[in-house]
Amino acid sequence: MKNKLKLSFEDKRELELINKYYNVDTENKIVTMPLHYDKASDLVDNTVVSKDNFLFDYEQLTMINNRISRIPIMYNVNIEIQIDDYEDYDASKLISGFNDALELNSYNYAREKRRKWLFATITLIVGLSLLFFMAYGKINNWFGEGNRGIVFGEVFDIIGWVFIWETVTVAFLTPSELGVNSKMFKRRVKNISFHDIENTCIVKEDTTKIYNEWQEEKKLAVFTRWSLLISAIAVIVFAIMDIMDSASIISSYIASGEIALEKSIYMITFSVFTGIEAFILITAGILNLLLYIRKIKFRRVSLIFTILIIIYIIIDIISFAFIEVRVERIFTLVIEILYVFGSLFTLINTRRIEKVK
């Protein structure tokens, strides 16, 4: 037997107050929210000019959302919009404009979310880079000895953590008005209806039908998007770590005072190959970030770098037969596979969509 959700004392008192103004169906857990407008034009976004269609005003959506948020979370909502004068507006087109405004809001939220995660990614990479630089700098005495070295190290440490905290703030602690509105309507509103001055229902639509018309992202597309973002961050961080490791090795070599020709040639060759690998990884990461935000401008370049990552995968798999398998090597291989999957799927899917158009 399922446990029923119990109302707290505050919720019960809140429902008593809400019941004075709205119709509360306690048995079915539904609150009917009547909204009254003198004219239909009060609901329409007049800045959007269309001959035959009427887009619902976003400020009105936000207002309705604010009212829904005041109702206890276990209750769903039916919205009844009563208009005294419909003027020349068709009620069926008004509800269509309402639906379109909700759907556009969801797409804008998805776009905003991608931009937010991109910004969070950039601040994360900068923060990690500064922390790596600080750590390697302290180990190799790049900042000097004594108090001077301590001060420089602390400065980079603080700046790095500021960027890390900004990542957390942007990604997890900053709410999105678009996201709140989109989720609130989708989860809690059950139907929307338009009524005349005598409160006679003219048109009514179930929100399940509305949301079924939306172009929802499939689970594979969501996984692809996260593959692009995670792999892009990881390969750039790998490049930064390689640069720091190389800088530490070269610094130690210079500090040792060795001038052997063979050793010098080896260090120069090592530096060149490290630079090339870092360039490949950083460029590959940037290309996947561009694909993540749907900037499909460098397809051939993205394909070339994806092939380079595939070569990395082949080399890593072969190396497992000769080198001890460690967790970091398995993690690297997983990131490389995510990179290839996200990149190829996005490029192929974009190509397929363009052919359909």
C-alpha positions as CSV (number, residue, x, y, z in Angstrom):
1,M,0.0,0.0,0.0
2,K,1.5,3.3,-1.1
3,N,2.0,6.0,1.6
4,K,0.0,9.1,0.9
5,L,1.7,12.5,1.0
6,K,0.8,14.2,4.3
7,L,0.3,17.9,4.5
8,S,2.1,19.9,7.1
9,F,0.3,22.3,9.3
10,E,1.6,25.2,7.1
11,D,0.4,23.5,4.0
12,K,-3.1,22.9,5.5
13,R,-3.4,26.5,6.5
14,E,-2.1,27.6,3.1
15,L,-4.7,25.5,1.3
16,E,-7.4,27.0,3.5
17,L,-6.4,30.5,2.4
18,I,-6.0,29.3,-1.3
19,N,-9.5,27.8,-1.2
20,K,-11.0,31.2,-0.5
21,Y,-9.9,32.3,-4.0
22,Y,-9.4,29.2,-6.0
23,N,-11.3,25.9,-6.3
24,V,-9.3,23.2,-4.5
25,D,-10.1,19.5,-5.3
26,T,-8.4,17.8,-2.3
27,E,-9.4,14.4,-3.4
28,N,-7.7,14.6,-6.8
29,K,-5.0,17.1,-5.6
30,I,-5.9,19.7,-8.2
31,V,-6.2,23.5,-7.8
32,T,-8.2,25.3,-10.4
33,M,-6.7,28.8,-10.9
34,P,-9.1,31.3,-12.6
35,L,-7.5,34.3,-14.2
36,H,-9.5,37.3,-15.3
37,Y,-8.7,39.8,-18.1
38,D,-10.8,42.6,-19.5
39,K,-9.4,42.3,-23.0
40,A,-7.7,39.6,-25.0
41,S,-5.0,42.1,-26.1
42,D,-3.8,42.2,-22.5
43,L,-2.5,38.6,-23.0
44,V,-0.8,39.1,-26.4
45,D,2.8,40.1,-27.0
46,N,2.2,43.2,-29.1
47,T,5.9,43.5,-30.1
48,V,5.5,40.3,-32.2
49,V,3.6,41.2,-35.3
50,S,1.9,38.4,-37.1
51,K,-1.1,38.5,-39.5
52,D,-2.8,35.3,-38.3
53,N,-1.1,34.3,-35.0
54,F,-0.8,35.7,-31.5
55,L,2.1,35.0,-29.2
56,F,1.3,34.9,-25.5
57,D,3.0,37.6,-23.5
58,Y,6.1,36.2,-21.6
59,E,5.4,38.5,-18.6
60,Q,2.0,36.9,-18.3
61,L,3.6,33.4,-18.3
62,T,6.0,34.6,-15.5
63,M,3.0,35.9,-13.5
64,I,1.1,32.7,-13.8
65,N,4.2,30.7,-12.9
66,N,4.6,32.8,-9.7
67,R,1.1,32.0,-8.7
68,I,1.6,28.3,-9.3
69,S,4.7,28.4,-7.1
70,R,2.6,29.5,-4.2
71,I,0.5,26.3,-4.3
72,P,1.7,23.3,-2.3
73,I,3.9,21.1,-4.4
74,M,1.8,18.0,-4.2
75,Y,-1.1,19.8,-6.0
76,N,-1.4,20.1,-9.8
77,V,-3.0,23.1,-11.4
78,N,-5.8,23.7,-14.0
79,I,-5.6,27.2,-15.5
80,E,-8.9,28.9,-16.5
81,I,-8.5,32.2,-18.4
82,Q,-11.6,34.3,-18.4
83,I,-11.7,37.2,-20.9
84,D,-14.6,39.7,-21.0
85,D,-13.8,41.0,-24.5
86,Y,-12.1,38.8,-27.0
87,E,-12.0,41.8,-29.5
88,D,-11.0,40.3,-32.9
89,Y,-8.9,37.5,-31.4
90,D,-9.8,33.9,-32.0
91,A,-9.7,31.8,-28.7
92,S,-8.2,28.8,-30.5
93,K,-5.4,31.0,-31.7
94,L,-4.9,32.5,-28.3
95,I,-4.4,29.0,-26.8
96,S,-2.1,28.1,-29.7
97,G,-0.1,31.3,-28.9
98,F,0.0,30.2,-25.2
99,N,1.4,26.8,-26.3
100,D,3.9,28.3,-28.6
101,A,5.2,30.7,-25.9
102,L,5.7,27.7,-23.6
103,E,7.5,25.7,-26.2
104,L,9.7,28.7,-27.3
105,N,10.5,29.2,-23.6
106,S,11.7,25.6,-23.3
107,Y,14.0,26.0,-26.4
108,N,15.4,29.3,-25.1
109,Y,16.1,27.5,-21.8
110,A,18.0,24.7,-23.5
111,R,20.1,27.3,-25.4
112,E,20.7,29.3,-22.2
113,K,21.7,26.1,-20.4
114,R,24.3,25.3,-23.1
115,R,25.7,28.8,-22.8
116,K,25.8,28.5,-19.0
117,W,27.7,25.2,-19.0
118,L,30.1,26.5,-21.6
119,F,30.9,29.5,-19.4
120,A,31.2,27.2,-16.4
121,T,33.6,25.0,-18.4
122,I,35.8,27.9,-19.3
123,T,36.1,29.1,-15.7
124,L,36.8,25.5,-14.6
125,I,39.6,25.2,-17.1
126,V,41.1,28.5,-16.1
127,G,40.8,27.7,-12.4
128,L,42.4,24.3,-12.8
129,S,45.2,25.7,-15.0
130,L,46.1,28.3,-12.3
131,L,46.0,25.6,-9.6
132,F,48.2,23.3,-11.6
133,F,50.6,26.2,-12.3
134,M,50.7,27.1,-8.6
135,A,51.3,23.5,-7.6
136,Y,54.1,22.9,-10.1
137,G,55.5,26.3,-9.4
138,K,55.9,25.6,-5.7
139,I,57.5,22.2,-6.4
140,N,60.0,23.7,-8.8
141,N,60.5,27.0,-7.0
142,W,59.3,29.0,-10.0
143,F,58.2,31.8,-7.7
144,G,61.5,32.1,-5.8
145,E,62.5,31.3,-2.3
146,G,61.2,32.7,1.0
147,N,58.3,35.0,1.5
148,R,58.3,36.1,-2.1
149,G,57.6,32.6,-3.3
150,I,55.0,32.0,-0.7
151,V,53.1,35.2,-1.6
152,F,53.2,34.4,-5.4
153,G,52.0,30.9,-4.7
154,E,49.1,32.1,-2.5
155,V,48.0,34.7,-5.1
156,F,47.7,32.1,-7.8
157,D,46.0,29.7,-5.4
158,I,43.4,32.3,-4.4
159,I,42.7,33.3,-8.1
160,G,42.4,29.7,-9.1
161,W,39.9,28.9,-6.4
162,V,37.9,32.1,-7.3
163,F,37.5,30.6,-10.8
164,I,36.5,27.2,-9.4
165,W,33.9,28.8,-7.2
166,E,32.6,30.8,-10.1
167,T,32.1,27.5,-11.9
168,V,30.1,26.1,-9.0
169,T,28.0,29.3,-8.8
170,V,27.2,29.5,-12.5
171,A,26.5,25.8,-12.9
172,F,24.7,24.9,-9.7
173,L,23.8,27.9,-7.6
174,T,22.3,30.4,-10.1
175,P,18.7,29.6,-10.9
176,S,17.3,30.2,-14.4
177,E,14.0,32.0,-14.7
178,L,13.5,30.3,-18.1
179,G,14.2,26.9,-16.6
180,V,11.9,27.5,-13.6
181,N,9.0,28.6,-15.8
182,S,9.5,25.7,-18.2
183,K,9.7,23.0,-15.6
184,M,6.9,24.5,-13.5
185,F,4.4,24.5,-16.3
186,K,5.4,21.1,-17.6
187,R,5.3,19.3,-14.2
188,R,2.3,20.9,-12.6
189,V,-0.2,22.3,-15.1
190,K,-2.7,19.7,-16.3
191,N,-5.0,21.7,-18.6
192,I,-5.6,25.2,-19.9
193,S,-8.9,26.7,-20.9
194,F,-10.3,30.0,-22.2
195,H,-13.7,31.3,-21.0
196,D,-16.0,34.1,-22.0
197,I,-17.6,36.8,-19.9
198,E,-20.2,34.4,-18.7
199,N,-17.5,31.9,-17.7
200,T,-18.5,29.5,-20.5
201,C,-15.6,27.4,-21.7
202,I,-14.7,28.2,-25.4
203,V,-11.6,26.1,-25.8
204,K,-9.7,23.7,-23.6
205,E,-6.6,21.7,-24.1
206,D,-4.8,19.1,-22.0
207,T,-1.2,19.9,-21.4
208,T,-0.2,16.3,-22.2
209,K,-1.2,16.9,-25.8
210,I,0.7,20.2,-25.8
211,Y,3.9,18.7,-24.5
212,N,3.7,15.7,-26.9
213,E,4.0,18.2,-29.8
214,W,7.3,19.6,-28.4
215,Q,10.5,18.5,-30.1
216,E,11.9,16.7,-27.1
217,E,15.6,15.8,-27.0
218,K,16.1,12.0,-27.1
219,K,18.3,10.4,-24.5
220,L,21.0,9.6,-27.0
221,A,21.2,13.3,-28.0
222,V,21.5,14.3,-24.3
223,F,24.2,11.8,-23.8
224,T,26.0,13.1,-26.9
225,R,25.9,16.6,-25.6
226,W,27.4,15.6,-22.2
227,S,30.0,13.5,-24.1
228,L,31.1,16.6,-26.0
229,L,31.3,18.8,-22.9
230,I,33.0,16.3,-20.6
231,S,35.5,15.1,-23.2
232,A,36.3,18.7,-24.2
233,I,37.1,19.7,-20.6
234,A,39.1,16.5,-20.0
235,V,41.4,16.7,-23.1
236,I,42.2,20.3,-22.4
237,V,43.1,19.5,-18.8
238,F,45.2,16.6,-20.1
239,A,47.1,19.1,-22.3
240,I,47.6,21.5,-19.4
241,M,49.0,18.6,-17.3
242,D,51.3,17.5,-20.1
243,I,52.6,21.1,-20.4
244,M,53.2,21.4,-16.7
245,D,54.9,18.0,-16.5
246,S,57.1,18.9,-19.4
247,A,57.9,22.3,-17.9
248,S,58.9,20.6,-14.7
249,I,61.2,18.1,-16.5
250,I,62.8,20.8,-18.6
251,S,63.2,23.0,-15.5
252,S,64.9,20.2,-13.6
253,Y,67.2,19.6,-16.6
254,I,68.2,23.2,-16.8
255,A,68.8,23.4,-13.0
256,S,71.1,20.3,-13.2
257,G,73.5,22.2,-15.4
258,E,74.0,19.3,-17.8
259,I,75.3,20.3,-21.3
260,A,75.6,16.9,-22.9
261,L,74.7,17.1,-26.6
262,E,72.6,13.9,-26.7
263,K,70.7,15.0,-23.6
264,S,70.1,18.4,-25.1
265,I,68.8,17.0,-28.4
266,Y,66.5,14.7,-26.4
267,M,65.1,17.6,-24.4
268,I,64.5,19.6,-27.5
269,T,62.8,16.7,-29.3
270,F,60.8,16.0,-26.1
271,S,59.7,19.7,-25.9
272,V,58.6,19.7,-29.6
273,F,56.5,16.6,-29.3
274,T,55.0,17.7,-26.1
275,G,54.1,21.0,-27.8
276,I,52.5,19.3,-30.7
277,E,50.5,16.9,-28.5
278,A,49.3,19.8,-26.3
279,F,48.3,21.7,-29.5
280,I,46.3,18.7,-30.7
281,L,44.5,18.2,-27.4
282,I,43.7,21.8,-26.8
283,T,42.4,22.3,-30.4
284,A,40.4,19.1,-30.2
285,G,38.8,20.3,-26.9
286,I,37.9,23.7,-28.4
287,L,36.4,22.0,-31.4
288,N,34.2,19.8,-29.2
289,L,33.1,22.9,-27.2
290,L,32.0,24.5,-30.5
291,L,30.1,21.4,-31.4
292,Y,28.5,21.5,-27.9
293,I,27.1,25.0,-28.5
294,R,26.1,23.9,-32.0
295,K,28.7,25.9,-33.9
296,I,29.1,23.5,-36.9
297,K,31.5,25.7,-38.8
298,F,34.7,23.6,-38.8
299,R,33.4,20.1,-39.8
300,R,36.4,19.0,-41.7
301,V,38.8,20.2,-39.0
302,S,36.6,18.5,-36.4
303,L,36.7,15.3,-38.4
304,I,40.5,15.4,-38.8
305,F,41.0,15.9,-35.1
306,T,38.5,13.1,-34.3
307,I,40.6,10.8,-36.5
308,L,43.7,11.9,-34.5
309,I,41.9,11.0,-31.2
310,I,41.0,7.6,-32.8
311,I,44.7,7.1,-33.4
312,Y,45.3,7.9,-29.8
313,I,42.7,5.2,-28.8
314,I,44.4,2.6,-31.0
315,I,47.9,3.4,-29.5
316,D,46.5,3.2,-26.0
317,I,44.8,-0.1,-26.6
318,I,48.0,-1.6,-28.1
319,S,50.1,-0.2,-25.3
320,F,47.9,-2.1,-22.7
321,A,49.7,-5.3,-24.0
322,F,53.1,-3.9,-23.0
323,I,52.5,-1.4,-20.2
324,E,50.9,-2.0,-16.8
325,V,47.2,-1.1,-17.0
326,R,46.4,1.7,-14.5
327,V,43.2,3.5,-13.5
328,E,44.4,6.8,-15.1
329,R,45.1,5.0,-18.4
330,I,41.6,3.5,-18.4
331,F,40.1,6.9,-17.6
332,T,42.0,8.5,-20.5
333,L,40.8,5.8,-22.9
334,V,37.2,6.4,-21.7
335,I,37.5,10.1,-22.3
336,E,38.9,9.5,-25.8
337,I,36.0,7.2,-26.6
338,L,33.5,9.8,-25.3
339,Y,35.2,12.4,-27.5
340,V,35.0,10.3,-30.7
341,F,31.4,9.3,-30.0
342,G,30.2,12.8,-29.3
343,S,32.0,14.4,-32.2
344,L,31.1,11.7,-34.8
345,F,27.4,11.5,-33.7
346,T,27.0,15.3,-33.8
347,L,28.6,15.7,-37.2
348,I,26.7,12.7,-38.8
349,N,23.4,13.8,-37.2
350,T,23.9,17.4,-38.4
351,R,24.6,16.2,-41.9
352,R,21.5,13.9,-41.9
353,I,19.2,16.8,-40.7
354,E,20.6,19.1,-43.5
355,K,19.8,16.5,-46.1
356,V,16.2,16.2,-44.9
357,K,15.8,20.0,-45.1
